[in-house]
């Protein structure tokens, strides 16, 4: 080694020794300057770095443990805040404990495109309320350790679009995501109506993406949506304790249903008592495909029309007497507002009179299996009205059909095997077309829909995977270190 290189190495080692000495001292501090800062894990030091930083800066938080008394608000700056680790060795982790929220990314419509990574959060979550839809946050490679059930709530604000962002490579204990399009009920403002009058953006970025996570959950599952919320739930490892994995709300009370769901590539295990379904979807529409499951389930995926057989104030039952519904003659209200198989309003509801029409947008299911056996959608069938008029297979929703000939269901196979003739509404997943999964060699698949008799139209291709926000430290790397078998229900 040359003398010059030896001097450089000695300098680097002395700097590292100084940092370690400072980090292990009793003095808490934030050091550095834009664009890079370094903080000890105590709340006052991290808050000091956040205060000094400007948008685009990175704050590195050193190993150690701290108990925080308040959440740190980063809603006005786009920051990258990186902990030292989240694995099984506490000495190399950044561990933050608080009953409540640790960081606040949104507040009153002000929000940041910030990133939080490589922390071990004990009993605390991230506040993501009132998110600006143009600010795509990222929460990744964290371990959310919990002693009881809690919720990670994401909501939009007074915008005509719902929030967007990414949760990836996190380990989440006893955590349930709740995705709202807006924080307003529709008797307070018309933001839900504006969301529902917009394109749901299937296969596009305007949604909350939850991918590559390891999640454990008790009742009521791992995710829900309402108020025009949208989510894409993909490539997660999910372990349940006698509950369904996924829920999606319909119209009830002063709120619209969530607007969009895409659920694919997940591995779902129920280690508890038998539960009635894998997913309980009660409104809107979407795609459910390439999911595997194990454990005790009574049915596949249950689709429910929320007001078909239940009174939900202020609109009562969908029975043909309410202006909110489509009220096709002979169908006792069908299509019910925001029901399964509907995705958008033809125009923004004015607040009085008949509500806008909602075009048919069926839900599709294919390639879901348990032990090599296919499972798919079924109707909740809460009443004869729902069973025979309002929630129908091959109209409002379609299942995989192993003997697909173009007349019913969803077919799967090479594009050359797709039938030349087709009945409007059926779909075909072409396995040898479509490139969207960069971790897969070859074609990834894309969906064609029969839009009119004997006319096939390319209809849906998933958003690129990994999500483009997966970049930087550990970007696109491995899931959080604790495998599902290491996690305990509490």
C-alpha positions as CSV (number, residue, x, y, z in Angstrom):
1,X,0.0,0.0,0.0
2,X,1.3,3.4,-0.9
3,X,2.0,6.0,1.8
4,X,-0.8,8.3,0.3
5,X,-3.4,5.5,0.5
6,X,-2.3,4.6,4.1
7,X,-2.9,8.2,5.1
8,X,-6.3,8.2,3.5
9,X,-7.3,5.0,5.2
10,X,-6.1,6.3,8.6
11,X,-8.2,9.5,8.0
12,X,-11.3,7.5,7.2
13,X,-10.8,5.2,10.2
14,X,-10.4,8.2,12.5
15,X,-13.5,9.8,11.2
16,X,-15.5,6.6,11.8
17,X,-14.1,6.3,15.3
18,X,-15.1,9.8,16.0
19,X,-18.7,9.2,14.8
20,X,-19.0,6.0,16.9
21,X,-17.7,7.8,19.9
22,X,-20.2,10.6,19.4
23,X,-23.0,8.2,18.8
24,X,-22.3,6.2,22.0
25,X,-21.8,9.3,24.1
26,X,-24.6,10.7,26.3
27,X,-24.7,13.8,24.2
28,X,-27.6,13.8,21.6
29,X,-26.9,15.7,18.5
30,X,-27.6,16.4,14.8
31,X,-24.6,17.1,12.7
32,X,-23.9,17.8,9.1
33,X,-25.2,20.2,6.4
34,X,-27.4,20.1,3.4
35,X,-27.8,17.6,1.6
36,X,-26.6,15.0,4.3
37,X,-27.2,15.0,8.0
38,X,-26.5,12.5,10.8
39,X,-28.5,12.2,14.0
40,X,-28.7,10.1,17.2
41,X,-32.1,8.4,17.5
42,X,-33.5,10.5,20.3
43,X,-36.5,12.7,19.3
44,X,-34.9,16.1,19.9
45,X,-31.9,15.3,17.7
46,X,-34.0,13.9,14.8
47,X,-36.3,16.9,15.1
48,X,-33.4,19.2,15.0
49,X,-32.1,17.6,11.7
50,X,-35.6,17.8,10.2
51,X,-35.8,21.5,11.1
52,X,-32.4,22.3,9.6
53,X,-32.8,20.2,6.5
54,X,-34.3,21.3,3.2
55,X,-36.3,19.3,0.7
56,X,-34.2,16.7,-1.1
57,X,-31.9,16.2,2.0
58,X,-31.1,12.8,3.6
59,X,-30.9,12.3,7.4
60,X,-29.1,9.2,8.6
61,X,-30.1,8.1,12.0
62,X,-27.5,6.1,13.9
63,X,-28.1,2.8,15.9
64,X,-29.6,3.0,19.3
65,X,-32.9,3.1,21.1
66,X,-35.1,6.0,22.0
67,X,-38.6,6.6,23.5
68,X,-40.4,9.5,21.8
69,X,-43.2,11.5,23.3
70,X,-44.5,13.1,20.1
71,X,-44.6,12.6,16.4
72,X,-42.1,14.5,14.2
73,X,-43.9,16.4,11.5
74,X,-42.2,16.2,8.1
75,X,-45.2,17.2,6.0
76,X,-43.7,20.4,4.6
77,X,-40.4,18.9,3.3
78,X,-39.5,16.1,1.0
79,X,-36.9,14.2,3.1
80,X,-35.2,10.8,3.1
81,X,-34.8,9.6,6.7
82,X,-32.8,6.4,7.0
83,X,-32.3,4.3,10.1
84,X,-29.4,1.9,10.7
85,X,-31.4,-1.3,10.6
86,X,-34.5,-3.2,11.7
87,X,-33.4,-6.8,12.2
88,X,-33.0,-9.2,15.1
89,X,-29.8,-7.7,16.4
90,X,-30.8,-4.6,18.6
91,X,-27.3,-3.3,18.7
92,X,-27.3,-2.6,15.0
93,X,-30.9,-1.2,14.8
94,X,-32.5,2.2,15.1
95,X,-35.3,1.5,17.5
96,X,-38.1,4.1,18.2
97,X,-40.8,3.4,20.7
98,X,-44.0,5.4,21.1
99,X,-47.7,4.6,21.6
100,X,-49.0,6.6,18.7
101,X,-47.4,8.0,15.6
102,X,-43.6,8.4,15.2
103,X,-43.6,10.6,12.0
104,X,-46.3,12.7,10.4
105,X,-46.1,12.9,6.6
106,X,-49.4,14.7,6.0
107,X,-51.3,17.5,7.7
108,X,-54.2,19.6,6.5
109,X,-53.5,19.0,2.9
110,X,-49.8,19.7,3.2
111,X,-47.8,16.6,2.6
112,X,-44.4,15.4,1.6
113,X,-42.9,13.0,-0.9
114,X,-40.7,11.7,1.9
115,X,-39.1,8.3,2.5
116,X,-38.7,6.5,5.8
117,X,-36.5,3.4,5.8
118,X,-34.6,0.9,8.0
119,X,-36.2,1.7,11.4
120,X,-37.6,-0.6,14.0
121,X,-40.8,1.0,15.3
122,X,-42.3,-0.4,18.5
123,X,-46.0,0.4,19.0
124,X,-45.9,3.4,16.7
125,X,-47.0,4.0,13.2
126,X,-46.7,6.7,10.5
127,X,-49.4,9.4,10.2
128,X,-50.3,9.7,6.5
129,X,-53.5,11.8,6.8
130,X,-54.6,14.5,4.3
131,X,-52.1,13.5,1.6
132,X,-51.6,15.6,-1.5
133,X,-52.1,13.2,-4.5
134,X,-49.1,14.6,-6.2
135,X,-46.8,13.6,-3.4
136,X,-45.7,10.0,-3.7
137,X,-44.2,8.9,-0.3
138,X,-42.3,5.7,0.3
139,X,-42.2,3.6,3.6
140,X,-39.8,0.7,3.2
141,X,-37.6,-1.8,5.0
142,X,-39.0,-1.1,8.4
143,X,-40.1,-3.4,11.2
144,X,-43.4,-2.3,12.8
145,X,-43.4,-4.3,16.0
146,X,-46.7,-4.2,17.9
147,X,-48.2,-5.5,21.1
148,X,-51.8,-5.0,20.0
149,X,-53.9,-4.4,16.8
150,X,-53.4,-0.9,15.2
151,X,-54.1,0.9,12.0
152,X,-51.9,2.6,9.4
153,X,-54.4,5.2,8.0
154,X,-53.7,6.9,4.7
155,X,-56.1,9.6,3.5
156,X,-56.4,12.2,0.9
157,X,-57.7,15.7,1.5
158,X,-59.7,18.3,-0.6
159,X,-58.5,17.0,-4.0
160,X,-60.3,15.4,-6.9
161,X,-57.8,12.5,-6.8
162,X,-57.0,10.0,-4.0
163,X,-53.4,9.7,-2.5
164,X,-50.6,7.7,-4.0
165,X,-47.5,6.2,-2.3
166,X,-45.7,3.0,-1.6
167,X,-45.2,0.6,1.3
168,X,-42.5,-2.0,0.5
169,X,-40.3,-4.6,2.2
170,X,-41.7,-3.8,5.6
171,X,-42.5,-6.4,8.4
172,X,-45.8,-5.4,10.0
173,X,-47.1,-7.1,13.1
174,X,-50.9,-6.9,13.9
175,X,-51.2,-4.0,11.4
176,X,-54.2,-3.1,9.3
177,X,-54.0,-0.5,6.5
178,X,-57.0,1.8,6.0
179,X,-57.0,3.7,2.7
180,X,-59.3,6.7,2.3
181,X,-59.6,8.8,-0.9
182,X,-60.4,11.9,1.2
183,X,-60.8,12.9,4.8
184,X,-64.2,14.4,4.0
185,X,-67.6,12.6,4.3
186,X,-69.8,13.5,1.4
187,X,-72.3,15.6,3.4
188,X,-69.3,17.9,4.1
189,X,-67.8,18.4,0.7
190,X,-67.9,16.9,-2.8
191,X,-64.4,15.5,-3.0
192,X,-65.6,11.9,-2.9
193,X,-67.9,12.6,-5.8
194,X,-65.0,14.1,-7.8
195,X,-62.8,11.1,-7.1
196,X,-65.7,8.8,-8.3
197,X,-66.1,10.9,-11.4
198,X,-62.4,10.3,-12.4
199,X,-60.8,7.4,-14.2
200,X,-59.9,4.8,-11.6
201,X,-56.5,4.4,-13.3
202,X,-56.3,0.6,-13.3
203,X,-52.7,-0.3,-13.9
204,X,-51.6,3.2,-13.2
205,X,-49.7,5.0,-10.3
206,X,-52.6,6.9,-8.6
207,X,-53.1,4.5,-5.7
208,X,-51.5,3.3,-2.5
209,X,-49.2,0.4,-3.4
210,X,-48.5,-2.3,-0.8
211,X,-45.9,-4.7,-2.1
212,X,-43.2,-7.1,-0.9
213,X,-44.2,-6.8,2.7
214,X,-44.5,-9.5,5.5
215,X,-47.7,-8.9,7.4
216,X,-49.4,-10.7,10.4
217,X,-53.0,-9.9,11.3
218,X,-55.9,-10.7,13.6
219,X,-59.5,-9.7,12.9
220,X,-60.4,-7.6,10.8
221,X,-57.5,-8.4,8.4
222,X,-54.7,-6.5,6.9
223,X,-56.3,-3.8,4.7
224,X,-59.6,-1.9,4.1
225,X,-60.6,1.1,1.9
226,X,-63.4,3.7,1.8
227,X,-64.2,7.3,0.8
228,X,-63.0,6.7,-2.8
229,X,-59.7,5.1,-1.7
230,X,-57.6,3.0,-4.1
231,X,-55.1,0.3,-3.3
232,X,-52.9,-2.2,-5.1
233,X,-51.9,-5.1,-2.9
234,X,-49.3,-7.3,-4.5
235,X,-46.5,-9.8,-3.8
236,X,-47.0,-9.8,0.0
237,X,-46.5,-12.6,2.5
238,X,-49.5,-12.6,4.8
239,X,-50.1,-14.7,7.9
240,X,-53.6,-14.6,9.4
241,X,-55.0,-15.7,12.8
242,X,-58.5,-16.9,11.9
243,X,-59.6,-13.8,9.8
244,X,-59.8,-12.8,6.2
245,X,-56.9,-11.0,4.7
246,X,-58.5,-8.1,2.7
247,X,-61.6,-6.0,3.1
248,X,-63.0,-3.2,0.9
249,X,-66.0,-1.1,1.9
250,X,-69.1,-0.1,0.0
251,X,-71.6,2.8,0.5
252,X,-72.6,3.1,4.1
253,X,-73.3,6.1,6.2
254,X,-72.1,9.4,4.7
255,X,-69.4,8.0,2.5
256,X,-68.8,6.5,-0.9
257,X,-67.2,3.1,-1.4
258,X,-63.5,2.8,-2.1
259,X,-63.0,3.0,-5.9
260,X,-60.4,0.5,-7.0
261,X,-58.7,-2.7,-5.9
262,X,-56.0,-4.8,-7.6
263,X,-54.9,-7.8,-5.6
264,X,-52.3,-10.2,-7.1
265,X,-49.2,-12.3,-6.5
266,X,-49.8,-12.6,-2.7
267,X,-49.1,-15.7,-0.5
268,X,-51.8,-15.9,2.2
269,X,-51.7,-18.3,5.1
270,X,-54.3,-18.8,7.8
271,X,-52.8,-20.4,10.8
272,X,-55.9,-19.9,13.0
273,X,-59.5,-21.2,13.0
274,X,-61.5,-21.5,9.8
275,X,-62.5,-18.1,8.4
276,X,-65.3,-17.6,5.9
277,X,-63.2,-16.0,3.1
278,X,-59.8,-14.8,1.9
279,X,-61.1,-11.3,0.9
280,X,-64.4,-9.6,1.7
281,X,-64.9,-7.1,-1.1
282,X,-68.1,-4.9,-0.6
283,X,-67.8,-2.3,-3.4
284,X,-66.3,-1.1,-6.6
285,X,-64.3,-3.4,-8.9
286,X,-60.9,-4.7,-9.8
287,X,-58.7,-7.7,-10.4
288,X,-57.8,-10.7,-8.2
289,X,-55.3,-13.0,-9.7
290,X,-52.2,-15.2,-9.2
291,X,-52.7,-15.4,-5.4
292,X,-51.9,-18.6,-3.4
293,X,-53.3,-19.5,0.0
294,X,-53.1,-22.2,2.7
295,X,-55.1,-22.9,5.8
296,X,-58.8,-23.1,6.6
297,X,-61.1,-21.0,4.5
298,X,-64.8,-21.6,3.9
299,X,-65.0,-19.8,0.5
300,X,-62.8,-18.1,-2.0
301,X,-63.4,-14.4,-2.3
302,X,-66.8,-13.0,-1.2
303,X,-68.3,-10.1,-3.1
304,X,-71.1,-8.3,-1.3
305,X,-73.4,-5.5,-2.5
306,X,-73.5,-3.4,0.7
307,X,-77.1,-2.2,0.6
308,X,-78.7,-5.1,-1.1
309,X,-80.1,-6.7,2.0
310,X,-79.0,-4.2,4.8
311,X,-80.3,-0.8,5.7
312,X,-77.4,1.7,5.6
313,X,-78.5,5.2,6.6
314,X,-79.1,7.7,5.2
315,X,-80.0,5.7,2.0
316,X,-81.6,2.5,3.3
317,X,-81.6,-0.6,1.2
318,X,-81.0,-0.7,-2.5
319,X,-84.5,-1.7,-3.5
320,X,-85.5,0.6,-6.4
321,X,-86.8,3.6,-4.3
322,X,-83.6,5.7,-3.9
323,X,-82.3,8.3,-6.3
324,X,-78.7,7.3,-5.4
325,X,-79.1,4.0,-7.3
326,X,-79.4,3.1,-11.0
327,X,-82.9,1.6,-10.6
328,X,-83.0,-0.4,-13.8
329,X,-86.7,-1.6,-14.2
330,X,-87.2,-5.1,-12.9
331,X,-84.0,-5.3,-10.9
332,X,-85.1,-3.6,-7.6
333,X,-82.4,-0.9,-7.6
334,X,-79.6,-2.4,-9.6
335,X,-77.0,-1.2,-10.2
336,X,-76.7,-0.1,-6.6
337,X,-74.4,2.9,-6.1
338,X,-70.7,1.9,-6.1
339,X,-71.5,-1.8,-6.0
340,X,-69.3,-4.6,-7.2
341,X,-68.8,-4.1,-11.0
342,X,-68.9,-0.3,-11.0
343,X,-65.9,2.0,-11.2
344,X,-66.8,5.6,-11.9
345,X,-69.6,8.1,-12.3
346,X,-70.4,9.6,-15.7
347,X,-70.1,13.1,-14.2
348,X,-69.7,14.8,-10.8
349,X,-72.8,14.5,-8.6
350,X,-74.3,18.0,-8.1
351,X,-75.7,17.2,-4.7
352,X,-79.4,17.1,-5.7
353,X,-81.6,15.0,-7.9
354,X,-80.7,11.8,-9.6
355,X,-77.2,10.6,-9.3
356,X,-74.9,10.0,-12.3
357,X,-75.0,6.8,-14.2
358,X,-72.3,4.3,-13.6
359,X,-71.1,2.2,-16.5
360,X,-70.6,-1.5,-16.1
361,X,-66.9,-2.4,-15.1
362,X,-66.9,-6.0,-14.1
363,X,-64.5,-7.6,-11.6
364,X,-62.2,-10.4,-12.9
365,X,-60.6,-13.3,-11.1
366,X,-58.1,-16.0,-12.4
367,X,-55.2,-18.2,-11.5
368,X,-55.8,-18.2,-7.7
369,X,-55.1,-21.5,-6.0
370,X,-54.9,-23.5,-2.8
371,X,-53.0,-26.8,-3.0
372,X,-53.3,-26.7,-6.8
373,X,-57.1,-26.2,-6.7
374,X,-58.5,-23.0,-8.1
375,X,-60.6,-20.6,-6.1
376,X,-62.4,-17.4,-7.1
377,X,-65.3,-15.0,-6.5
378,X,-68.7,-15.9,-5.0
379,X,-71.7,-13.8,-4.2
380,X,-72.5,-12.9,-0.6
381,X,-76.2,-13.7,-1.3
382,X,-77.6,-11.8,1.6
383,X,-81.0,-11.9,0.1
384,X,-82.9,-13.2,-3.0
385,X,-82.6,-9.7,-4.4
386,X,-78.8,-9.8,-4.2
387,X,-78.6,-13.5,-5.4
388,X,-80.8,-13.2,-8.4
389,X,-80.8,-9.5,-9.5
390,X,-77.9,-7.5,-8.2
391,X,-74.8,-9.5,-7.8
392,X,-74.4,-11.8,-10.8
393,X,-71.6,-13.9,-12.2
394,X,-70.9,-13.2,-15.9
395,X,-72.4,-9.8,-15.6
396,X,-71.0,-8.0,-12.5
397,X,-68.0,-10.3,-12.0
398,X,-66.2,-13.1,-13.9
399,X,-64.3,-16.2,-12.7
400,X,-61.6,-18.3,-14.2
401,X,-63.0,-20.9,-16.6
402,X,-60.8,-23.9,-17.2
403,X,-62.9,-24.8,-20.3
404,X,-63.0,-21.2,-21.6
405,X,-64.5,-21.0,-25.1
406,X,-65.3,-17.3,-25.3
407,X,-68.8,-17.4,-23.9
408,X,-68.4,-17.2,-20.1
409,X,-65.7,-16.5,-17.5
410,X,-62.0,-15.7,-17.8
411,X,-59.7,-17.7,-20.0
412,X,-55.9,-18.1,-19.5
413,X,-53.3,-19.2,-22.0
414,X,-51.2,-18.2,-25.0
415,X,-52.6,-15.5,-27.2
416,X,-52.7,-17.9,-30.1
417,X,-55.2,-20.1,-28.1
418,X,-57.6,-17.2,-27.5
419,X,-61.0,-18.0,-29.1
420,X,-61.8,-16.0,-32.2
421,X,-65.4,-15.5,-31.1
422,X,-66.5,-14.1,-27.8
423,X,-69.4,-12.8,-25.8
424,X,-69.2,-9.2,-24.6
425,X,-67.8,-9.0,-21.0
426,X,-65.7,-12.1,-20.9
427,X,-61.9,-11.7,-20.6
428,X,-58.7,-13.6,-21.5
429,X,-55.3,-13.4,-19.8
430,X,-52.6,-13.8,-22.4
431,X,-49.7,-15.4,-20.7
432,X,-47.2,-14.8,-23.5
433,X,-47.7,-11.0,-23.8
434,X,-47.1,-8.0,-21.6
435,X,-43.9,-6.9,-19.8
436,X,-44.4,-5.3,-16.4
437,X,-42.5,-7.5,-13.9
438,X,-38.8,-6.8,-14.3
439,X,-38.0,-9.7,-11.8
440,X,-39.6,-12.2,-14.1
441,X,-37.9,-13.5,-17.3
442,X,-40.1,-13.4,-20.3
443,X,-43.7,-12.2,-20.7
444,X,-45.8,-11.4,-17.6
445,X,-49.3,-11.4,-19.0
446,X,-52.0,-8.9,-19.9
447,X,-55.8,-9.0,-20.0
448,X,-58.0,-8.7,-23.0
449,X,-61.7,-8.0,-22.7
450,X,-64.4,-8.8,-25.2
451,X,-65.9,-5.3,-25.6
452,X,-68.5,-6.3,-28.1
453,X,-69.4,-9.5,-29.9
454,X,-66.3,-11.2,-31.3
455,X,-64.1,-8.1,-30.6
456,X,-61.1,-8.4,-28.3
457,X,-59.6,-5.3,-26.8
458,X,-56.4,-5.0,-24.7
459,X,-58.0,-4.0,-21.4
460,X,-55.5,-4.2,-18.5
461,X,-51.8,-4.5,-17.7
462,X,-50.5,-4.2,-14.2
463,X,-48.3,-1.2,-13.2
464,X,-44.5,-1.8,-13.4
465,X,-43.1,-4.0,-10.7
466,X,-41.1,-3.3,-8.6
467,X,-42.8,0.1,-8.2
468,X,-40.6,2.9,-9.6
469,X,-40.3,4.4,-6.1
470,X,-38.2,1.3,-5.1
471,X,-34.8,2.9,-5.3
472,X,-31.9,3.9,-3.1
473,X,-30.8,2.1,0.0
474,X,-31.9,-1.5,-0.1
475,X,-34.0,-0.5,-3.1
476,X,-35.6,-3.6,-4.5
477,X,-33.8,-5.7,-2.0
478,X,-35.0,-8.5,0.3
479,X,-38.0,-8.3,2.7
480,X,-37.4,-7.3,6.3
481,X,-35.2,-9.9,8.1
482,X,-37.9,-11.5,10.3
483,X,-39.7,-14.3,8.4
484,X,-43.4,-15.0,9.1
485,X,-42.5,-18.0,11.3
486,X,-40.6,-15.6,13.7
487,X,-43.6,-13.4,14.2
488,X,-46.1,-13.9,17.1
489,X,-49.7,-13.0,17.4
490,X,-50.2,-11.1,20.6
